[in-house]
Amino acid sequence: MFTVIFGRPACPYCVRAKEIAEQLTEKRDDFNFRYVDIHAEGISQADLEKTVGKPVQTVPQIFIDQKHIGGCDEFEAYAKANLDLY
């Protein structure tokens, strides 16, 4: 299972999503993730919208195995329901 988190610096929800991903990496052998800093990578809002497939106003935007999950709250709910988080 591979997760991609698109985020930006100083975003508390991005930090939280990354922390959740780090917890899952420690707990599960089948979980891996990449954090993409959209500012450092030069990714614009338009670029992110193309990747997501719909308009986005916030980060993080999170994908698991190339399926768009949503933001931090949706990722945490998904992890609790499907990945034994907490």
C-alpha positions, 0 to 999 in steps of 0.5 A: 500500500503506497500513500502520497500526501501533497502538502505545504510547509506550516500547514497543521493538517499536513503535519498531522497527516504525515504523523499518521502516515509515520505511525502506520509505517511503524505499525504495518509492513505493507504501508509506505508513504511519500510526502510531497511539499507542493511549494518545494516541488513547484506544484500549483493549485491547478496542477494539484486539481488535475491530479485530484480530478476536481477543484481543491481549496485545501491541503493536504490532498491524500492518495492511497494506491492512486485513489484519492482519499481526501484531506487529513480528516478523511485520511484519519477516518480511512486509517481507523476504519481500514488500517487499524489506526488506534 
